[in-house]
Amino acid sequence: MTSMQLVGLNTKYYRYQNKLTQEQFANKTKFKVAYLSTIETGDANLTLKNVDLIASSFGIKPALLFDESTAKLAKKLPPRVDMYINN
């Protein structure tokens, strides 16, 4: 997996764990939903500033966004996690 894929999958994983839709997380980080979608698919070449912003919004260390074990768990999540979150 590339670093971009790891960060994307882990972003999705932690967003799901925090029961946030993409829209809610976008509002929290001030990212556009389309950009967040690009991050989660592993297609965004993030700056370290944005990696830090994502990590701090989840209250985790940035290194956790590069963890392969949680990224593998994220691959098993449904494609639209917002459908499975009780708001």
C-alpha positions as CSV (number, residue, x, y, z in Angstrom):
1,M,0.0,0.0,0.0
2,T,1.2,3.5,-0.7
3,S,1.3,6.2,2.0
4,M,-1.6,8.0,0.3
5,Q,-3.7,4.8,0.4
6,L,-2.7,4.2,4.1
7,V,-3.7,7.7,5.1
8,G,-6.9,7.5,3.1
9,L,-8.0,4.2,4.5
10,N,-7.1,5.2,8.1
11,T,-9.0,8.4,7.7
12,K,-12.0,6.4,6.7
13,Y,-11.5,4.0,9.6
14,Y,-11.2,6.7,12.2
15,R,-14.1,8.7,10.7
16,Y,-16.2,5.5,11.0
17,Q,-15.1,4.9,14.6
18,N,-16.1,8.5,15.5
19,K,-19.5,8.0,13.8
20,L,-19.0,10.9,11.4
21,T,-20.3,11.1,7.9
22,Q,-18.0,12.6,5.2
23,E,-20.0,15.8,5.4
24,Q,-19.7,16.1,9.2
25,F,-16.0,15.4,9.0
26,A,-15.5,17.9,6.2
27,N,-17.2,20.5,8.3
28,K,-15.0,19.7,11.3
29,T,-11.8,19.9,9.2
30,K,-12.9,22.6,6.8
31,F,-12.2,20.3,3.9
32,K,-14.6,20.1,1.0
33,V,-16.5,16.8,0.8
34,A,-15.0,16.1,-2.6
35,Y,-11.5,16.5,-1.3
36,L,-12.2,14.3,1.7
37,S,-13.5,11.6,-0.7
38,T,-10.3,11.9,-2.7
39,I,-8.3,11.5,0.5
40,E,-10.2,8.4,1.5
41,T,-9.8,6.8,-1.9
42,G,-6.0,7.3,-1.5
43,D,-5.8,9.7,-4.5
44,A,-4.9,12.9,-2.5
45,N,-1.2,13.8,-2.1
46,L,-1.6,15.4,1.3
47,T,0.7,17.9,2.9
48,L,2.0,17.2,6.4
49,K,-0.1,20.1,7.6
50,N,-3.3,18.3,6.5
51,V,-2.1,14.9,7.9
52,D,-1.6,16.7,11.2
53,L,-5.1,18.3,10.9
54,I,-6.7,15.0,10.3
55,A,-4.9,13.3,13.2
56,S,-5.7,16.1,15.6
57,S,-9.4,16.1,14.6
58,F,-9.5,12.5,15.7
59,G,-7.3,13.1,18.8
60,I,-4.7,10.6,17.5
61,K,-1.0,10.8,16.7
62,P,-0.2,11.4,13.0
63,A,1.7,8.1,12.9
64,L,-1.5,6.2,13.4
65,L,-2.7,7.4,10.0
66,F,0.1,5.3,8.5
67,D,-0.8,2.1,10.3
68,E,-1.3,-0.9,8.0
69,S,-3.4,-3.0,10.4
70,T,-6.1,-0.4,10.7
71,A,-6.0,0.3,7.0
72,K,-6.7,-3.4,6.4
73,L,-9.7,-3.1,8.7
74,A,-10.9,0.0,6.8
75,K,-10.9,-2.1,3.5
76,K,-13.7,-4.2,5.1
77,L,-15.9,-1.3,5.8
78,P,-19.0,-0.8,3.6
79,P,-18.5,1.7,0.8
80,R,-20.9,4.2,2.2
81,V,-20.3,4.2,6.0
82,D,-22.7,7.1,6.5
83,M,-25.6,4.7,5.8
84,Y,-24.6,2.7,8.9
85,I,-24.1,5.6,11.3
86,N,-26.9,6.4,13.7
87,N,-27.0,10.2,14.0
